[in-house]
Amino acid sequence: SEIAGRAAGLGMTSVALPNRAPHMIGLKSERLPDDILAQLAAEKIYVSRRGKSLRVSPHVYNSAQDLTRLFDALGAIL
């Protein structure tokens, strides 16, 4: 839910909570640049792209600091 909320602050949308998988979330935006994966990888942030969506799969090893890094980078890119 935190990821969905932070993504909404960047104008991204996600599937409603009852329809989400517990281990991943898709964040949709019409503004994703073609090279977004490379831009994120340059910051050592790795997600998958599915069309107009980014698939984020947080794991037990990801911290609150990792989420901050993700959304700082997305904010700069978008």
Residue, then its C-alpha position, 0 to 999 in steps of 0.5 A: s500500500e505504501i508503494a501504491g500511495r507513493a506512486a500516486g503522488l507521482g501520477m502513477t496508478s496501480v491495481a486496487l489492493p484486493n486485486r494485487a499479488p502480495h509480492m509485486i505491484g504494477l505501477k502504470s504511467e503514460r509518461l514512462p520514457d523508453d530508457i527508464l530501465a537504463q536510467l533506474a539501473a544506473e542508480k542500481i534500481y532494478v524493476s521490470r517493464r510491462g508496456k506502460s507499467l513498471r513491475v516492482s517486486p519488493h522483497v524482505y531484503n528491501s528496506a524503507q531506504d530502498l523505497t525512498r531511492l526508488f521514488d526519488a529516482l522515479g520523481a527525477i525521471l518522470 
